[in-house]
Amino acid sequence: MDSLVTMKQLMSMSGLSRPEIIKAIESKSLPKPLPLGPWDFGWDEKVIKKWLLNRG
């Protein structure tokens, strides 16, 4: 696994707000994040890069 991308990083990379990212997860266009602890989560960087490319 590559580096992990946090919500804050994903917001910066994608230009989307937190609610927009949550909607993308709920609509299954964005994979669910990986749990990292009770209050923390993140995405595999490869998954995010692929998602951003496919998003256009």
Stockholm file with secondary structure:
# STOCKHOLM 1.0

chainA/1-56         MDSLVTMKQLMSMSGLSRPEIIKAIESKSLPKPLPLGPWDFGWDEKVIKKWLLNRG
#=GR chainA/1-56 SS CCCEECHHHHHHHHCCCHHHHHHHHHTTSSCCCEECSSSCEEEEHHHHHHHHHHHC
#=GC SS_cons        CCCEECHHHHHHHHCCCHHHHHHHHHTTSSCCCEECSSSCEEEEHHHHHHHHHHHC
//
